[in-house]
Amino acid sequence: MRLHTSTHSIDCPYCGEAFDIIIDESEPWQEYIEDCWVCCRPIVIGAAVEDGEVRVMVRSENE
């Protein structure tokens, strides 16, 4: 089975550094934690997929 993925650029809510993440578009909603590649602090990443559109939200772990 082939996954349908897309790449999205996000900004770390702590240090502001931009980096790319890969979203699996086969799931309508997903939330996970990924550490910033620069400051190593935890970023909560949420992604919603609806009608082929991907919306990515990021926040600090304490928000």
N, C-alpha and C positions, 0 to 999 in steps of 0.2 A: 504494500500500500504506500502510495506516495503522499507525503504531507504537503499541504499548501501553506507556505510561510511567506512572510514579508518582513523587510527590515525597516525599522523606524529609529529616528534620532531622538534621544531624550536628553534633558539637562538634569544633572544631579541637584536635588533640592538643598543640599548642604554647601557644596563648593562651586556649583554652577558649570562644572565641566560637561561638555557634550560628548556623548558616545552612542553607538548604535546597538540596538537589541533586535532579536528575531522573535516574531510573534507567530504562533501556530494559528492559522485562520480557520481550522476545523472545529475549534471550540468557540461557542458564542460568548462566553465570559470566562476570564481567567485572572487570577491574582497570585502574585508570587513576590518574593523578596530576593533582590540581587544586590550585591555590594558594589559601590562605586569603584571604578577601576583606578581612580586617582586617590580619593580620600579614604576609601575602604569602609565607608559608613553604609548602613543598610537602607536601600531604597525600596519602597513598596510600589510595585508596578501592577496596574490593572489594565486589562485590555478587553474591549467589547467589540464584537463583530456582528454587524447587522446589515443585511442586504449588500454584502460585499465591501462595506465600508468598515475600516478599523479605526477605533478611537482608543488612544493610549493615554492613561492618566498616571502621574507619578506623584509621590508624596513622601515626606520623611516618616520614619517608623513611629514617631510620637504624635503625629497629627490625628 
